[in-house]
Amino acid sequence: MAAEIRLGGRKFYDDEHFPGGIDRAGFFTIPEANFLINYGYTLNGLYCGELAPSNEAEQTFVDNINVDAESGLYEVRLWRKYLKALYKVSHRASANSSRNEVTRSYESFDEA
């Protein structure tokens, strides 16, 4: 069905969430990353409602992406994986995230 979905107007890299590139993020296989790079703008537009489906394949994607049930469509499964990766990227915990900030003043120390 990928051949029936429009190619994106340009390559989809999502530098905002994956500054090193989708293909280097570690979440996707090489074929998945290539598919997202080529079709990502179309899938994102269909998902957000910015693009209207132009054929049956795109309409099927829109119908299936908004349903919580499992889907057998590659595009739907891959886009859900992409959304899950976005969540993981935006909710990364750092080593110091659970510590309270301690403000220290060095004014009281004598200079050596």
Gaussian input, Z-matrix of N, CA and C with variables (Angstrom, degrees):
# hf/3-21g

backbone

0 1
 N
 C     1     B1
 C     2     B2     1     A1
 N     3     B3     2     A2     1     D1
 C     4     B4     3     A3     2     D2
 C     5     B5     4     A4     3     D3
 N     6     B6     5     A5     4     D4
 C     7     B7     6     A6     5     D5
 C     8     B8     7     A7     6     D6
 N     9     B9     8     A8     7     D7
 C    10    B10     9     A9     8     D8
 C    11    B11    10    A10     9     D9
 N    12    B12    11    A11    10    D10
 C    13    B13    12    A12    11    D11
 C    14    B14    13    A13    12    D12
 N    15    B15    14    A14    13    D13
 C    16    B16    15    A15    14    D14
 C    17    B17    16    A16    15    D15
 N    18    B18    17    A17    16    D16
 C    19    B19    18    A18    17    D17
 C    20    B20    19    A19    18    D18
 N    21    B21    20    A20    19    D19
 C    22    B22    21    A21    20    D20
 C    23    B23    22    A22    21    D21
 N    24    B24    23    A23    22    D22
 C    25    B25    24    A24    23    D23
 C    26    B26    25    A25    24    D24
 N    27    B27    26    A26    25    D25
 C    28    B28    27    A27    26    D26
 C    29    B29    28    A28    27    D27
 N    30    B30    29    A29    28    D28
 C    31    B31    30    A30    29    D29
 C    32    B32    31    A31    30    D30
 N    33    B33    32    A32    31    D31
 C    34    B34    33    A33    32    D32
 C    35    B35    34    A34    33    D33
 N    36    B36    35    A35    34    D34
 C    37    B37    36    A36    35    D35
 C    38    B38    37    A37    36    D36
 N    39    B39    38    A38    37    D37
 C    40    B40    39    A39    38    D38
 C    41    B41    40    A40    39    D39
 N    42    B42    41    A41    40    D40
 C    43    B43    42    A42    41    D41
 C    44    B44    43    A43    42    D42
 N    45    B45    44    A44    43    D43
 C    46    B46    45    A45    44    D44
 C    47    B47    46    A46    45    D45
 N    48    B48    47    A47    46    D46
 C    49    B49    48    A48    47    D47
 C    50    B50    49    A49    48    D48
 N    51    B51    50    A50    49    D49
 C    52    B52    51    A51    50    D50
 C    53    B53    52    A52    51    D51
 N    54    B54    53    A53    52    D52
 C    55    B55    54    A54    53    D53
 C    56    B56    55    A55    54    D54
 N    57    B57    56    A56    55    D55
 C    58    B58    57    A57    56    D56
 C    59    B59    58    A58    57    D57
 N    60    B60    59    A59    58    D58
 C    61    B61    60    A60    59    D59
 C    62    B62    61    A61    60    D60
 N    63    B63    62    A62    61    D61
 C    64    B64    63    A63    62    D62
 C    65    B65    64    A64    63    D63
 N    66    B66    65    A65    64    D64
 C    67    B67    66    A66    65    D65
 C    68    B68    67    A67    66    D66
 N    69    B69    68    A68    67    D67
 C    70    B70    69    A69    68    D68
 C    71    B71    70    A70    69    D69
 N    72    B72    71    A71    70    D70
 C    73    B73    72    A72    71    D71
 C    74    B74    73    A73    72    D72
 N    75    B75    74    A74    73    D73
 C    76    B76    75    A75    74    D74
 C    77    B77    76    A76    75    D75
 N    78    B78    77    A77    76    D76
 C    79    B79    78    A78    77    D77
 C    80    B80    79    A79    78    D78
 N    81    B81    80    A80    79    D79
 C    82    B82    81    A81    80    D80
 C    83    B83    82    A82    81    D81
 N    84    B84    83    A83    82    D82
 C    85    B85    84    A84    83    D83
 C    86    B86    85    A85    84    D84
 N    87    B87    86    A86    85    D85
 C    88    B88    87    A87    86    D86
 C    89    B89    88    A88    87    D87
 N    90    B90    89    A89    88    D88
 C    91    B91    90    A90    89    D89
 C    92    B92    91    A91    90    D90
 N    93    B93    92    A92    91    D91
 C    94    B94    93    A93    92    D92
 C    95    B95    94    A94    93    D93
 N    96    B96    95    A95    94    D94
 C    97    B97    96    A96    95    D95
 C    98    B98    97    A97    96    D96
 N    99    B99    98    A98    97    D97
 C   100   B100    99    A99    98    D98
 C   101   B101   100   A100    99    D99
 N   102   B102   101   A101   100   D100
 C   103   B103   102   A102   101   D101
 C   104   B104   103   A103   102   D102
 N   105   B105   104   A104   103   D103
 C   106   B106   105   A105   104   D104
 C   107   B107   106   A106   105   D105
 N   108   B108   107   A107   106   D106
 C   109   B109   108   A108   107   D107
 C   110   B110   109   A109   108   D108
 N   111   B111   110   A110   109   D109
 C   112   B112   111   A111   110   D110
 C   113   B113   112   A112   111   D111
 N   114   B114   113   A113   112   D112
 C   115   B115   114   A114   113   D113
 C   116   B116   115   A115   114   D114
 N   117   B117   116   A116   115   D115
 C   118   B118   117   A117   116   D116
 C   119   B119   118   A118   117   D117
 N   120   B120   119   A119   118   D118
 C   121   B121   120   A120   119   D119
 C   122   B122   121   A121   120   D120
 N   123   B123   122   A122   121   D121
 C   124   B124   123   A123   122   D122
 C   125   B125   124   A124   123   D123
 N   126   B126   125   A125   124   D124
 C   127   B127   126   A126   125   D125
 C   128   B128   127   A127   126   D126
 N   129   B129   128   A128   127   D127
 C   130   B130   129   A129   128   D128
 C   131   B131   130   A130   129   D129
 N   132   B132   131   A131   130   D130
 C   133   B133   132   A132   131   D131
 C   134   B134   133   A133   132   D132
 N   135   B135   134   A134   133   D133
 C   136   B136   135   A135   134   D134
 C   137   B137   136   A136   135   D135
 N   138   B138   137   A137   136   D136
 C   139   B139   138   A138   137   D137
 C   140   B140   139   A139   138   D138
 N   141   B141   140   A140   139   D139
 C   142   B142   141   A141   140   D140
 C   143   B143   142   A142   141   D141
 N   144   B144   143   A143   142   D142
 C   145   B145   144   A144   143   D143
 C   146   B146   145   A145   144   D144
 N   147   B147   146   A146   145   D145
 C   148   B148   147   A147   146   D146
 C   149   B149   148   A148   147   D147
 N   150   B150   149   A149   148   D148
 C   151   B151   150   A150   149   D149
 C   152   B152   151   A151   150   D150
 N   153   B153   152   A152   151   D151
 C   154   B154   153   A153   152   D152
 C   155   B155   154   A154   153   D153
 N   156   B156   155   A155   154   D154
 C   157   B157   156   A156   155   D155
 C   158   B158   157   A157   156   D156
 N   159   B159   158   A158   157   D157
 C   160   B160   159   A159   158   D158
 C   161   B161   160   A160   159   D159
 N   162   B162   161   A161   160   D160
 C   163   B163   162   A162   161   D161
 C   164   B164   163   A163   162   D162
 N   165   B165   164   A164   163   D163
 C   166   B166   165   A165   164   D164
 C   167   B167   166   A166   165   D165
 N   168   B168   167   A167   166   D166
 C   169   B169   168   A168   167   D167
 C   170   B170   169   A169   168   D168
 N   171   B171   170   A170   169   D169
 C   172   B172   171   A171   170   D170
 C   173   B173   172   A172   171   D171
 N   174   B174   173   A173   172   D172
 C   175   B175   174   A174   173   D173
 C   176   B176   175   A175   174   D174
 N   177   B177   176   A176   175   D175
 C   178   B178   177   A177   176   D176
 C   179   B179   178   A178   177   D177
 N   180   B180   179   A179   178   D178
 C   181   B181   180   A180   179   D179
 C   182   B182   181   A181   180   D180
 N   183   B183   182   A182   181   D181
 C   184   B184   183   A183   182   D182
 C   185   B185   184   A184   183   D183
 N   186   B186   185   A185   184   D184
 C   187   B187   186   A186   185   D185
 C   188   B188   187   A187   186   D186
 N   189   B189   188   A188   187   D187
 C   190   B190   189   A189   188   D188
 C   191   B191   190   A190   189   D189
 N   192   B192   191   A191   190   D190
 C   193   B193   192   A192   191   D191
 C   194   B194   193   A193   192   D192
 N   195   B195   194   A194   193   D193
 C   196   B196   195   A195   194   D194
 C   197   B197   196   A196   195   D195
 N   198   B198   197   A197   196   D196
 C   199   B199   198   A198   197   D197
 C   200   B200   199   A199   198   D198
 N   201   B201   200   A200   199   D199
 C   202   B202   201   A201   200   D200
 C   203   B203   202   A202   201   D201
 N   204   B204   203   A203   202   D202
 C   205   B205   204   A204   203   D203
 C   206   B206   205   A205   204   D204
 N   207   B207   206   A206   205   D205
 C   208   B208   207   A207   206   D206
 C   209   B209   208   A208   207   D207
 N   210   B210   209   A209   208   D208
 C   211   B211   210   A210   209   D209
 C   212   B212   211   A211   210   D210
 N   213   B213   212   A212   211   D211
 C   214   B214   213   A213   212   D212
 C   215   B215   214   A214   213   D213
 N   216   B216   215   A215   214   D214
 C   217   B217   216   A216   215   D215
 C   218   B218   217   A217   216   D216
 N   219   B219   218   A218   217   D217
 C   220   B220   219   A219   218   D218
 C   221   B221   220   A220   219   D219
 N   222   B222   221   A221   220   D220
 C   223   B223   222   A222   221   D221
 C   224   B224   223   A223   222   D222
 N   225   B225   224   A224   223   D223
 C   226   B226   225   A225   224   D224
 C   227   B227   226   A226   225   D225
 N   228   B228   227   A227   226   D226
 C   229   B229   228   A228   227   D227
 C   230   B230   229   A229   228   D228
 N   231   B231   230   A230   229   D229
 C   232   B232   231   A231   230   D230
 C   233   B233   232   A232   231   D231
 N   234   B234   233   A233   232   D232
 C   235   B235   234   A234   233   D233
 C   236   B236   235   A235   234   D234
 N   237   B237   236   A236   235   D235
 C   238   B238   237   A237   236   D236
 C   239   B239   238   A238   237   D237
 N   240   B240   239   A239   238   D238
 C   241   B241   240   A240   239   D239
 C   242   B242   241   A241   240   D240
 N   243   B243   242   A242   241   D241
 C   244   B244   243   A243   242   D242
 C   245   B245   244   A244   243   D243
 N   246   B246   245   A245   244   D244
 C   247   B247   246   A246   245   D245
 C   248   B248   247   A247   246   D246
 N   249   B249   248   A248   247   D247
 C   250   B250   249   A249   248   D248
 C   251   B251   250   A250   249   D249
 N   252   B252   251   A251   250   D250
 C   253   B253   252   A252   251   D251
 C   254   B254   253   A253   252   D252
 N   255   B255   254   A254   253   D253
 C   256   B256   255   A255   254   D254
 C   257   B257   256   A256   255   D255
 N   258   B258   257   A257   256   D256
 C   259   B259   258   A258   257   D257
 C   260   B260   259   A259   258   D258
 N   261   B261   260   A260   259   D259
 C   262   B262   261   A261   260   D260
 C   263   B263   262   A262   261   D261
 N   264   B264   263   A263   262   D262
 C   265   B265   264   A264   263   D263
 C   266   B266   265   A265   264   D264
 N   267   B267   266   A266   265   D265
 C   268   B268   267   A267   266   D266
 C   269   B269   268   A268   267   D267
 N   270   B270   269   A269   268   D268
 C   271   B271   270   A270   269   D269
 C   272   B272   271   A271   270   D270
 N   273   B273   272   A272   271   D271
 C   274   B274   273   A273   272   D272
 C   275   B275   274   A274   273   D273
 N   276   B276   275   A275   274   D274
 C   277   B277   276   A276   275   D275
 C   278   B278   277   A277   276   D276
 N   279   B279   278   A278   277   D277
 C   280   B280   279   A279   278   D278
 C   281   B281   280   A280   279   D279
 N   282   B282   281   A281   280   D280
 C   283   B283   282   A282   281   D281
 C   284   B284   283   A283   282   D282
 N   285   B285   284   A284   283   D283
 C   286   B286   285   A285   284   D284
 C   287   B287   286   A286   285   D285
 N   288   B288   287   A287   286   D286
 C   289   B289   288   A288   287   D287
 C   290   B290   289   A289   288   D288
 N   291   B291   290   A290   289   D289
 C   292   B292   291   A291   290   D290
 C   293   B293   292   A292   291   D291
 N   294   B294   293   A293   292   D292
 C   295   B295   294   A294   293   D293
 C   296   B296   295   A295   294   D294
 N   297   B297   296   A296   295   D295
 C   298   B298   297   A297   296   D296
 C   299   B299   298   A298   297   D297
 N   300   B300   299   A299   298   D298
 C   301   B301   300   A300   299   D299
 C   302   B302   301   A301   300   D300
 N   303   B303   302   A302   301   D301
 C   304   B304   303   A303   302   D302
 C   305   B305   304   A304   303   D303
 N   306   B306   305   A305   304   D304
 C   307   B307   306   A306   305   D305
 C   308   B308   307   A307   306   D306
 N   309   B309   308   A308   307   D307
 C   310   B310   309   A309   308   D308
 C   311   B311   310   A310   309   D309
 N   312   B312   311   A311   310   D310
 C   313   B313   312   A312   311   D311
 C   314   B314   313   A313   312   D312
 N   315   B315   314   A314   313   D313
 C   316   B316   315   A315   314   D314
 C   317   B317   316   A316   315   D315
 N   318   B318   317   A317   316   D316
 C   319   B319   318   A318   317   D317
 C   320   B320   319   A319   318   D318
 N   321   B321   320   A320   319   D319
 C   322   B322   321   A321   320   D320
 C   323   B323   322   A322   321   D321
 N   324   B324   323   A323   322   D322
 C   325   B325   324   A324   323   D323
 C   326   B326   325   A325   324   D324
 N   327   B327   326   A326   325   D325
 C   328   B328   327   A327   326   D326
 C   329   B329   328   A328   327   D327
 N   330   B330   329   A329   328   D328
 C   331   B331   330   A330   329   D329
 C   332   B332   331   A331   330   D330
 N   333   B333   332   A332   331   D331
 C   334   B334   333   A333   332   D332
 C   335   B335   334   A334   333   D333

   B1=1.4423
   B2=1.5188
   B3=1.3116
   B4=1.4592
   B5=1.5186
   B6=1.3341
   B7=1.4594
   B8=1.5237
   B9=1.3378
   B10=1.4574
   B11=1.5260
   B12=1.3128
   B13=1.4651
   B14=1.5203
   B15=1.3204
   B16=1.4666
   B17=1.5180
   B18=1.3049
   B19=1.4634
   B20=1.5174
   B21=1.3137
   B22=1.4528
   B23=1.5192
   B24=1.3131
   B25=1.4591
   B26=1.5144
   B27=1.3125
   B28=1.4607
   B29=1.5256
   B30=1.2984
   B31=1.4601
   B32=1.5217
   B33=1.3221
   B34=1.4584
   B35=1.5184
   B36=1.3361
   B37=1.4608
   B38=1.5274
   B39=1.3035
   B40=1.4622
   B41=1.5291
   B42=1.3223
   B43=1.4635
   B44=1.5235
   B45=1.3191
   B46=1.4625
   B47=1.5280
   B48=1.3216
   B49=1.4608
   B50=1.5271
   B51=1.3139
   B52=1.4597
   B53=1.5242
   B54=1.3380
   B55=1.4652
   B56=1.5239
   B57=1.2968
   B58=1.4616
   B59=1.5141
   B60=1.3160
   B61=1.4560
   B62=1.5124
   B63=1.3134
   B64=1.4643
   B65=1.5173
   B66=1.3162
   B67=1.4584
   B68=1.5248
   B69=1.3114
   B70=1.4648
   B71=1.5251
   B72=1.3195
   B73=1.4605
   B74=1.5237
   B75=1.3214
   B76=1.4498
   B77=1.5179
   B78=1.3107
   B79=1.4565
   B80=1.5260
   B81=1.3273
   B82=1.4562
   B83=1.5208
   B84=1.3241
   B85=1.4603
   B86=1.5351
   B87=1.3016
   B88=1.4678
   B89=1.5332
   B90=1.3490
   B91=1.4690
   B92=1.5341
   B93=1.3331
   B94=1.4672
   B95=1.5218
   B96=1.3206
   B97=1.4633
   B98=1.5212
   B99=1.3263
   B100=1.4653
   B101=1.5213
   B102=1.3277
   B103=1.4553
   B104=1.5227
   B105=1.3386
   B106=1.4661
   B107=1.5236
   B108=1.2990
   B109=1.4674
   B110=1.5228
   B111=1.3252
   B112=1.4562
   B113=1.5247
   B114=1.3289
   B115=1.4544
   B116=1.5291
   B117=1.3147
   B118=1.4602
   B119=1.5174
   B120=1.3295
   B121=1.4661
   B122=1.5238
   B123=1.3081
   B124=1.4585
   B125=1.5174
   B126=1.3321
   B127=1.4615
   B128=1.5245
   B129=1.3229
   B130=1.4618
   B131=1.5294
   B132=1.3084
   B133=1.4517
   B134=1.5171
   B135=1.3216
   B136=1.4577
   B137=1.5191
   B138=1.3271
   B139=1.4627
   B140=1.5274
   B141=1.3186
   B142=1.4714
   B143=1.5249
   B144=1.3182
   B145=1.4485
   B146=1.5144
   B147=1.3220
   B148=1.4661
   B149=1.5215
   B150=1.3288
   B151=1.4664
   B152=1.5229
   B153=1.2952
   B154=1.4607
   B155=1.5246
   B156=1.3206
   B157=1.4623
   B158=1.5267
   B159=1.3291
   B160=1.4601
   B161=1.5216
   B162=1.3286
   B163=1.4652
   B164=1.5248
   B165=1.2978
   B166=1.4622
   B167=1.5338
   B168=1.3247
   B169=1.4635
   B170=1.5266
   B171=1.3116
   B172=1.4643
   B173=1.5306
   B174=1.3233
   B175=1.4653
   B176=1.5254
   B177=1.3208
   B178=1.4593
   B179=1.5218
   B180=1.3274
   B181=1.4623
   B182=1.5293
   B183=1.3221
   B184=1.4639
   B185=1.5274
   B186=1.3211
   B187=1.4656
   B188=1.5183
   B189=1.3311
   B190=1.4637
   B191=1.5186
   B192=1.3294
   B193=1.4685
   B194=1.5196
   B195=1.3129
   B196=1.4629
   B197=1.5158
   B198=1.3216
   B199=1.4554
   B200=1.5240
   B201=1.3237
   B202=1.4614
   B203=1.5204
   B204=1.3093
   B205=1.4620
   B206=1.5304
   B207=1.3258
   B208=1.4545
   B209=1.5220
   B210=1.3055
   B211=1.4560
   B212=1.5154
   B213=1.3150
   B214=1.4577
   B215=1.5193
   B216=1.3177
   B217=1.4597
   B218=1.5245
   B219=1.3165
   B220=1.4617
   B221=1.5214
   B222=1.3225
   B223=1.4645
   B224=1.5245
   B225=1.3196
   B226=1.4702
   B227=1.5186
   B228=1.3253
   B229=1.4723
   B230=1.5258
   B231=1.3357
   B232=1.4608
   B233=1.5305
   B234=1.3260
   B235=1.4615
   B236=1.5236
   B237=1.3281
   B238=1.4757
   B239=1.5287
   B240=1.3160
   B241=1.4690
   B242=1.5228
   B243=1.3292
   B244=1.4648
   B245=1.5235
   B246=1.3298
   B247=1.4638
   B248=1.5241
   B249=1.3301
   B250=1.4674
   B251=1.5306
   B252=1.3228
   B253=1.4697
   B254=1.5170
   B255=1.3378
   B256=1.4659
   B257=1.5172
   B258=1.3128
   B259=1.4656
   B260=1.5260
   B261=1.3232
   B262=1.4650
   B263=1.5246
   B264=1.3194
   B265=1.4639
   B266=1.5220
   B267=1.3216
   B268=1.4598
   B269=1.5229
   B270=1.3279
   B271=1.4560
   B272=1.5207
   B273=1.3019
   B274=1.4601
   B275=1.5208
   B276=1.2966
   B277=1.4559
   B278=1.5186
   B279=1.2923
   B280=1.4513
   B281=1.5150
   B282=1.2993
   B283=1.4525
   B284=1.5242
   B285=1.3108
   B286=1.4570
   B287=1.5263
   B288=1.2975
   B289=1.4555
   B290=1.5209
   B291=1.3242
   B292=1.4556
   B293=1.5268
   B294=1.3012
   B295=1.4599
   B296=1.5145
   B297=1.2823
   B298=1.4593
   B299=1.5172
   B300=1.2919
   B301=1.4585
   B302=1.5245
   B303=1.2856
   B304=1.4536
   B305=1.5149
   B306=1.3124
   B307=1.4516
   B308=1.5131
   B309=1.2975
   B310=1.4584
   B311=1.5098
   B312=1.2772
   B313=1.4414
   B314=1.5236
   B315=1.3015
   B316=1.4582
   B317=1.5128
   B318=1.3125
   B319=1.4564
   B320=1.5213
   B321=1.3369
   B322=1.4636
   B323=1.5281
   B324=1.3174
   B325=1.4447
   B326=1.5259
   B327=1.3040
   B328=1.4740
   B329=1.5001
   B330=1.3048
   B331=1.4499
   B332=1.5095
   B333=1.2987
   B334=1.4560
   B335=1.5000
   A1=111.14
   A2=118.84
   A3=121.19
   A4=111.79
   A5=116.87
   A6=119.29
   A7=111.35
   A8=116.92
   A9=121.06
   A10=112.05
   A11=117.59
   A12=121.32
   A13=107.88
   A14=115.39
   A15=120.64
   A16=111.26
   A17=115.50
   A18=119.97
   A19=108.12
   A20=116.44
   A21=119.92
   A22=110.92
   A23=116.63
   A24=121.01
   A25=112.37
   A26=116.20
   A27=122.08
   A28=107.55
   A29=116.87
   A30=121.32
   A31=109.72
   A32=116.33
   A33=123.72
   A34=108.25
   A35=116.56
   A36=120.38
   A37=113.05
   A38=118.69
   A39=124.80
   A40=111.13
   A41=114.96
   A42=121.08
   A43=112.56
   A44=117.46
   A45=120.38
   A46=111.15
   A47=117.28
   A48=121.11
   A49=113.54
   A50=116.08
   A51=121.29
   A52=108.89
   A53=118.09
   A54=120.18
   A55=113.60
   A56=118.06
   A57=120.94
   A58=112.91
   A59=116.46
   A60=121.92
   A61=111.87
   A62=115.40
   A63=120.66
   A64=110.67
   A65=116.42
   A66=120.10
   A67=113.27
   A68=117.84
   A69=120.60
   A70=112.82
   A71=116.56
   A72=120.70
   A73=112.70
   A74=117.52
   A75=120.75
   A76=113.40
   A77=118.26
   A78=121.86
   A79=112.60
   A80=117.31
   A81=121.54
   A82=111.19
   A83=114.91
   A84=119.73
   A85=107.72
   A86=116.55
   A87=120.17
   A88=111.63
   A89=119.26
   A90=118.03
   A91=112.98
   A92=117.32
   A93=120.05
   A94=110.89
   A95=116.75
   A96=120.32
   A97=110.97
   A98=117.16
   A99=120.32
   A100=111.59
   A101=116.79
   A102=120.14
   A103=110.41
   A104=117.18
   A105=120.54
   A106=111.49
   A107=117.51
   A108=120.61
   A109=110.45
   A110=117.88
   A111=121.30
   A112=114.20
   A113=117.61
   A114=121.27
   A115=113.38
   A116=117.72
   A117=121.55
   A118=115.08
   A119=117.92
   A120=119.58
   A121=111.14
   A122=117.19
   A123=120.20
   A124=110.88
   A125=117.58
   A126=120.55
   A127=111.37
   A128=116.66
   A129=120.54
   A130=110.76
   A131=117.09
   A132=120.86
   A133=112.34
   A134=116.85
   A135=120.71
   A136=110.83
   A137=116.80
   A138=121.59
   A139=111.48
   A140=116.85
   A141=121.61
   A142=112.86
   A143=117.46
   A144=120.70
   A145=113.73
   A146=117.35
   A147=121.08
   A148=112.02
   A149=116.87
   A150=122.27
   A151=108.95
   A152=116.17
   A153=121.01
   A154=108.21
   A155=117.65
   A156=119.74
   A157=110.60
   A158=116.31
   A159=120.21
   A160=113.11
   A161=116.59
   A162=119.65
   A163=109.39
   A164=115.54
   A165=121.23
   A166=112.22
   A167=117.60
   A168=121.44
   A169=110.56
   A170=117.09
   A171=120.48
   A172=110.83
   A173=117.38
   A174=120.26
   A175=110.49
   A176=117.35
   A177=121.67
   A178=110.59
   A179=116.98
   A180=120.87
   A181=110.23
   A182=117.48
   A183=121.80
   A184=110.45
   A185=117.02
   A186=120.79
   A187=111.72
   A188=117.50
   A189=121.20
   A190=113.86
   A191=118.07
   A192=119.59
   A193=111.13
   A194=117.47
   A195=121.20
   A196=113.55
   A197=117.95
   A198=123.07
   A199=107.85
   A200=117.02
   A201=120.79
   A202=113.84
   A203=118.27
   A204=121.51
   A205=110.98
   A206=115.17
   A207=121.06
   A208=109.62
   A209=115.81
   A210=120.78
   A211=109.24
   A212=115.42
   A213=120.79
   A214=112.41
   A215=117.00
   A216=120.67
   A217=110.67
   A218=115.82
   A219=121.55
   A220=111.19
   A221=117.24
   A222=121.47
   A223=111.56
   A224=116.52
   A225=120.87
   A226=109.99
   A227=116.76
   A228=119.93
   A229=110.99
   A230=117.13
   A231=120.66
   A232=111.10
   A233=118.26
   A234=120.10
   A235=110.69
   A236=117.36
   A237=120.12
   A238=110.65
   A239=117.04
   A240=120.94
   A241=109.96
   A242=116.25
   A243=120.80
   A244=110.46
   A245=117.76
   A246=121.04
   A247=111.05
   A248=116.59
   A249=120.43
   A250=110.40
   A251=116.88
   A252=120.84
   A253=110.56
   A254=117.63
   A255=120.49
   A256=110.79
   A257=116.07
   A258=120.56
   A259=110.28
   A260=116.19
   A261=120.07
   A262=111.03
   A263=116.90
   A264=120.68
   A265=110.67
   A266=117.04
   A267=119.77
   A268=112.71
   A269=118.42
   A270=121.20
   A271=112.67
   A272=115.72
   A273=119.12
   A274=109.37
   A275=115.19
   A276=120.45
   A277=108.69
   A278=115.77
   A279=119.04
   A280=109.05
   A281=116.65
   A282=120.86
   A283=111.25
   A284=117.29
   A285=120.67
   A286=113.42
   A287=118.58
   A288=120.29
   A289=113.05
   A290=118.59
   A291=119.94
   A292=112.83
   A293=117.20
   A294=120.22
   A295=111.19
   A296=115.44
   A297=120.20
   A298=108.90
   A299=114.98
   A300=119.79
   A301=108.98
   A302=116.48
   A303=121.57
   A304=107.20
   A305=115.29
   A306=119.60
   A307=108.10
   A308=115.16
   A309=119.26
   A310=108.90
   A311=114.32
   A312=119.99
   A313=108.67
   A314=115.53
   A315=120.53
   A316=111.97
   A317=117.60
   A318=121.01
   A319=112.60
   A320=115.66
   A321=119.21
   A322=112.30
   A323=118.71
   A324=120.77
   A325=109.64
   A326=113.97
   A327=118.62
   A328=109.11
   A329=115.19
   A330=119.22
   A331=109.23
   A332=117.58
   A333=121.35
   A334=111.45
   D1=-17.00
   D2=-177.72
   D3=-59.41
   D4=-33.22
   D5=-179.69
   D6=-68.20
   D7=-21.20
   D8=-179.51
   D9=-85.27
   D10=-19.86
   D11=177.89
   D12=-84.79
   D13=138.35
   D14=-178.88
   D15=-63.21
   D16=142.06
   D17=170.10
   D18=-67.52
   D19=149.36
   D20=176.82
   D21=-66.90
   D22=157.29
   D23=179.59
   D24=-63.88
   D25=-26.30
   D26=176.28
   D27=-152.14
   D28=176.54
   D29=-179.64
   D30=-68.82
   D31=142.05
   D32=-178.07
   D33=-104.30
   D34=107.08
   D35=-179.02
   D36=-109.50
   D37=-22.47
   D38=-179.21
   D39=50.24
   D40=58.40
   D41=-179.41
   D42=-61.86
   D43=-23.31
   D44=179.66
   D45=-64.13
   D46=-43.06
   D47=-177.86
   D48=-98.22
   D49=-28.81
   D50=-179.44
   D51=-126.23
   D52=77.53
   D53=-175.37
   D54=-60.44
   D55=-25.31
   D56=178.24
   D57=-87.17
   D58=-4.89
   D59=-179.21
   D60=106.05
   D61=148.40
   D62=178.81
   D63=-61.67
   D64=-37.73
   D65=-177.47
   D66=-71.59
   D67=-13.92
   D68=178.83
   D69=-112.32
   D70=7.21
   D71=-175.90
   D72=-72.09
   D73=-25.85
   D74=-179.69
   D75=89.69
   D76=0.97
   D77=179.88
   D78=-95.09
   D79=-22.63
   D80=-170.30
   D81=-123.98
   D82=149.77
   D83=172.52
   D84=-73.81
   D85=169.14
   D86=-179.77
   D87=-60.82
   D88=-46.27
   D89=177.77
   D90=-63.34
   D91=-37.64
   D92=177.57
   D93=-64.01
   D94=-45.59
   D95=179.56
   D96=-62.10
   D97=-42.36
   D98=178.00
   D99=-63.16
   D100=-39.93
   D101=177.96
   D102=-63.07
   D103=-45.24
   D104=178.92
   D105=-63.88
   D106=-39.79
   D107=179.38
   D108=-63.02
   D109=-39.87
   D110=-177.51
   D111=-82.08
   D112=-36.47
   D113=-173.89
   D114=-113.77
   D115=1.55
   D116=-173.78
   D117=-59.83
   D118=-41.38
   D119=179.55
   D120=-63.80
   D121=-38.94
   D122=177.99
   D123=-67.60
   D124=-47.09
   D125=179.95
   D126=-62.34
   D127=-40.77
   D128=178.75
   D129=-65.37
   D130=-43.02
   D131=178.60
   D132=-63.36
   D133=-41.05
   D134=177.34
   D135=-67.01
   D136=-41.00
   D137=-179.43
   D138=-64.98
   D139=-43.59
   D140=-177.60
   D141=-81.43
   D142=-12.94
   D143=-178.49
   D144=87.57
   D145=7.76
   D146=178.80
   D147=-76.21
   D148=-24.88
   D149=177.42
   D150=-114.55
   D151=139.92
   D152=173.21
   D153=-89.82
   D154=139.66
   D155=177.83
   D156=-60.10
   D157=134.95
   D158=-178.05
   D159=-104.34
   D160=-7.45
   D161=178.32
   D162=-153.04
   D163=179.09
   D164=-175.86
   D165=-64.85
   D166=-37.59
   D167=-179.73
   D168=-63.21
   D169=-43.43
   D170=179.50
   D171=-69.21
   D172=-36.59
   D173=177.06
   D174=-65.46
   D175=-38.84
   D176=177.13
   D177=-63.30
   D178=-40.52
   D179=176.63
   D180=-60.26
   D181=-48.07
   D182=-179.05
   D183=-62.08
   D184=-43.05
   D185=-179.65
   D186=-64.33
   D187=-36.70
   D188=-175.92
   D189=-85.99
   D190=-28.77
   D191=-176.04
   D192=-71.73
   D193=-25.97
   D194=-177.58
   D195=-92.62
   D196=8.27
   D197=178.87
   D198=-110.34
   D199=139.54
   D200=-178.30
   D201=-75.70
   D202=-11.76
   D203=-177.84
   D204=-70.76
   D205=157.84
   D206=175.84
   D207=-61.67
   D208=146.19
   D209=178.52
   D210=-125.55
   D211=143.78
   D212=177.11
   D213=-90.40
   D214=-4.15
   D215=-178.53
   D216=-77.50
   D217=129.47
   D218=-179.07
   D219=-58.16
   D220=-44.85
   D221=-177.13
   D222=-61.74
   D223=-40.66
   D224=-179.59
   D225=-68.12
   D226=-46.54
   D227=179.99
   D228=-62.45
   D229=-40.65
   D230=-179.93
   D231=-68.28
   D232=-41.28
   D233=-179.97
   D234=-66.40
   D235=-37.17
   D236=175.52
   D237=-65.19
   D238=-37.66
   D239=176.08
   D240=-64.04
   D241=-40.02
   D242=177.00
   D243=-62.36
   D244=-44.72
   D245=179.54
   D246=-63.63
   D247=-37.73
   D248=177.34
   D249=-66.09
   D250=-38.76
   D251=177.19
   D252=-64.78
   D253=-37.74
   D254=176.27
   D255=-60.45
   D256=-42.36
   D257=179.47
   D258=-62.76
   D259=-43.29
   D260=-179.76
   D261=-65.47
   D262=-40.02
   D263=-179.34
   D264=-66.50
   D265=-40.36
   D266=-176.38
   D267=-81.69
   D268=-10.77
   D269=-179.65
   D270=-118.91
   D271=30.90
   D272=177.39
   D273=-68.22
   D274=139.54
   D275=177.75
   D276=-99.54
   D277=141.46
   D278=175.67
   D279=-99.84
   D280=169.72
   D281=-178.90
   D282=-64.95
   D283=-28.50
   D284=-177.31
   D285=-101.78
   D286=9.13
   D287=-173.26
   D288=-68.04
   D289=-25.65
   D290=-178.07
   D291=-94.25
   D292=-8.24
   D293=-179.68
   D294=-83.18
   D295=148.73
   D296=174.32
   D297=-80.62
   D298=144.35
   D299=177.64
   D300=-69.59
   D301=132.10
   D302=176.83
   D303=-113.95
   D304=118.87
   D305=178.71
   D306=-94.05
   D307=124.95
   D308=-179.08
   D309=-116.64
   D310=140.48
   D311=176.24
   D312=-109.96
   D313=127.41
   D314=-179.51
   D315=-98.36
   D316=10.26
   D317=-178.09
   D318=-68.19
   D319=-29.60
   D320=-176.10
   D321=-79.85
   D322=-11.96
   D323=179.72
   D324=-82.87
   D325=142.36
   D326=176.05
   D327=-75.80
   D328=143.63
   D329=176.41
   D330=-74.16
   D331=141.77
   D332=-177.88
   D333=-84.54

